[in-house]
Amino acid sequence: MTSAVSLTIKALLAQAAVTGVTSLRIRPFPLQQGESLPAIAVAMSAEDEEYTLSGAAQYPQTSVQIHCIALTGSAAIEIGERVKEGLRDLLYTSSDSPPVKASFQK
C-alpha cells in the first residue's frame, strides 16, 4: 500500500509552482543533515481507519505535516503558500499499480 507521505510527496512534485522554488528537494521528514535549501519535508502526524465487524474499511484518513524549510522566514512562508494553493481541493491519482486516489484538504 502506498503511504500518505509518499502520495503527498508525489502530489507536491507534480506542482510546478512548488518545484519551481524547491526543485526536487521534497522528501520524507526529517531532511538529511546538509540538505540544500529551500526544501520540503513531509511527515505523517495521524492515521485513522474505520473498522467494522468485517474488518478495516480500507479507506484510512491520514494527516500529514508539511515542513517548508528555507533560509529566511519569509521564504518558508512563500513555499507554504504555494503548497497550500497546489494541494487545495486536489484529487490526486497515483501512477502506482493499482492506482491510489487521495484527496487533500487543509
N, C-alpha and C positions, 0 to 999 in steps of 0.2 A: 504494500500500500504506500502511496506517496504521502509524505508528511506535509503538514501545513506550512512548515518552514520552507521546504523545497518548492512548494507551489507558490508561496509568496515571493521567493527569490526569482523564480521563472517569470512570474507576472511583472515584477519590477524590471527585470531585464528586457521585457518587451515594451517598456515605456521609454520612448526616445527622450522625453523631457527629463527623465531621471538619469538615464545613461549618458546624456549629454553633459552632465555635471560629474557623475561618479565613474564614468566609463563602465567597466565590468566589475568594479570593486563592490559587489553586493554579495555578502557571504553570511553563513550561519554565525551566530554570536558564540563566543567572543571573537573579535578580529585577532589575527596573529600580531604579535609584537612587531613593530616596524612597518605595519601596513601603510601604504601610501594613502594620503587623504586628498580629497574627501572620499568617504566610503559609507556604506550602509551595512549594519549587522542586524540580522533577524533572529529573534528568539521566541520559542513557544512559551506562553505565560499560563495557559489553562486549556484543558480539553474536557468536554462533557459530552457524553453519548447516552441517549435514552435506551433503557433496557426494558424489554417486555418479557412475558412468560416464554416466548420463543427465542429469546436471546437479544443480542445487540441490534439496534435499529440500522446500523451500518451508515449512518449519517451524522458523524461527530461534529459538534460545533467547537471550533478551536479558536482561541485568541492568541495572537502573536503581538510582540512588541517590535517595532521597527526603530532602531537606533540610528539616527542621522549624525554622522561624526565628521567634523570639518575643523579647519584651523581657527575659525572665528565663530562666535555665536550666531552672528547674522547669516553666515554661510550655511550653518547647520539648519537654521530656521528656514532658509530658502529651499534647501533639499527637502525638508519636511513638508513644505507646501506643495512641492512637485510630487512627492509621494502621495499625499492626500488626494490631489487632483487626479493623478494617474490611476489610483485604485478605487476612487469613489464610484460606487454602484457598478463596479466591473463584474461581469460574469466571465470567468476565465475557464477555458478548457485546455487541459494539458495535452501534450503530444505523446504522453505515455500510452502504453498498450496494456489494458484498455484505458481510454481517456478518463481523466478525473475532472470533475467540474467543481469549481469553487466560486462563491460569491464573496465580495469584500464589502465591509461596512466599517465606518469609523466608530 
